[in-house]
Amino acid sequence: QVQLVESGGGLVQPGGSLRLSCAASGMLFSIYAMAWYRQAPGKERELVADITGGTATYRDSVKGRFTISRDNAKKTLYLQMNSLKTEDTAVYYCNAPAGGGNGLWPWGQGTQVTVSS
């Protein structure tokens, strides 16, 4: 079955950087659009960035700071996050986009990103 395993989160100071990874298995990774989502405490899950082929789109609040990329040979999705802000604090998940904050497959455990001084 499809499995998504996120990693790379942690505690970082404002202005810092992190690189998240998402290892996918159980599907033909290369044919799917993929996305990063995040969910902060008490809030709905939101789409952060998605990549279809070589085209990436971002929510306005992360444009210019985050970069989504993928390695189809490794079945891995990445999110490079620079100039992190406290409002980026959330659990980050990957999935294939299915509209709104929904994903096509069962959610992984996510990876916690905490931006704090």
C-alpha positions as CSV (number, residue, x, y, z in Angstrom):
1,Q,0.0,0.0,0.0
2,V,1.0,3.6,-0.3
3,Q,3.3,4.9,2.4
4,L,4.5,8.5,2.9
5,V,7.3,9.2,5.5
6,E,8.2,12.8,6.2
7,S,11.4,13.8,7.9
8,G,13.7,16.7,8.5
9,G,11.7,18.9,10.8
10,G,13.0,20.4,14.0
11,L,13.4,23.5,16.1
12,V,14.9,26.5,14.4
13,Q,15.2,30.2,15.2
14,P,13.4,32.8,13.1
15,G,15.4,33.4,9.9
16,G,16.8,29.9,9.9
17,S,16.4,27.1,7.3
18,L,15.3,23.5,7.2
19,R,15.0,20.9,4.4
20,L,12.1,18.5,4.6
21,S,12.0,15.1,2.9
22,C,9.1,12.8,2.0
23,A,9.9,9.3,1.1
24,A,7.1,7.6,-0.9
25,S,6.5,4.0,-1.6
26,G,3.7,1.8,-3.0
27,M,2.9,3.9,-6.1
28,L,4.3,5.1,-9.4
29,F,5.6,8.3,-7.8
30,S,6.7,9.9,-11.1
31,I,3.2,10.2,-12.6
32,Y,1.6,12.1,-9.7
33,A,1.6,15.7,-8.8
34,M,2.8,16.0,-5.2
35,A,2.4,18.6,-2.5
36,W,3.4,19.7,0.9
37,Y,0.8,20.6,3.5
38,R,1.0,21.9,7.0
39,Q,-1.3,22.0,10.0
40,A,-0.8,24.3,12.9
41,P,-2.5,23.7,16.3
42,G,-6.2,24.5,16.1
43,K,-6.1,25.2,12.4
44,E,-7.1,23.4,9.3
45,R,-4.6,21.6,7.2
46,E,-3.4,23.9,4.3
47,L,-1.6,23.4,1.1
48,V,1.8,25.0,1.1
49,A,3.3,24.1,-2.3
50,D,2.7,21.6,-5.1
51,I,4.7,20.4,-8.0
52,T,3.4,19.0,-11.3
53,G,6.1,17.9,-13.7
54,G,8.6,20.7,-13.4
55,T,6.0,23.4,-12.4
56,A,5.7,24.5,-8.8
57,T,3.2,26.7,-7.1
58,Y,3.2,28.2,-3.6
59,R,0.8,29.8,-1.2
60,D,1.5,33.5,-1.0
61,S,2.9,33.4,2.5
62,V,5.8,31.2,1.5
63,K,6.6,32.5,-2.0
64,G,10.3,33.4,-2.3
65,R,11.2,31.5,0.9
66,F,10.2,27.9,0.2
67,T,11.2,25.7,-2.7
68,I,9.5,22.4,-3.5
69,S,11.4,19.8,-5.6
70,R,11.3,16.1,-6.3
71,D,13.6,13.2,-7.2
72,N,11.5,10.7,-9.1
73,A,14.3,8.1,-9.2
74,K,14.4,8.2,-5.4
75,K,10.7,8.6,-5.0
76,T,11.3,11.5,-2.7
77,L,9.8,15.0,-2.4
78,Y,11.6,17.9,-0.8
79,L,10.8,21.2,0.7
80,Q,13.6,23.7,1.2
81,M,12.5,26.3,3.7
82,N,14.5,29.5,4.2
83,S,13.9,32.7,6.2
84,L,11.6,30.8,8.5
85,K,9.0,32.7,10.5
86,T,7.2,31.8,13.7
87,E,4.0,31.5,11.7
88,D,5.6,28.6,9.8
89,T,5.4,26.5,12.9
90,A,3.2,23.4,12.1
91,V,3.3,19.8,11.4
92,Y,4.3,19.3,7.7
93,Y,2.9,16.5,5.5
94,C,3.3,15.4,2.0
95,N,0.7,13.8,-0.3
96,A,-0.7,13.9,-3.8
97,P,-3.2,16.9,-4.0
98,A,-6.9,16.1,-4.0
99,G,-8.4,19.6,-3.6
100,G,-8.2,22.0,-0.7
101,G,-6.4,20.5,2.2
102,N,-7.1,16.9,1.1
103,G,-4.7,14.3,0.0
104,L,-5.1,11.4,-2.3
105,W,-3.5,8.8,0.0
106,P,-3.5,8.1,3.7
107,W,-1.5,10.7,5.6
108,G,1.9,10.0,7.1
109,Q,2.9,11.0,10.6
110,G,4.2,14.3,9.4
111,T,7.3,16.2,10.7
112,Q,7.1,18.9,13.3
113,V,8.6,22.3,12.4
114,T,8.9,24.7,15.3
115,V,10.2,28.3,14.6
116,S,11.0,30.0,17.9
117,S,13.7,32.1,19.5
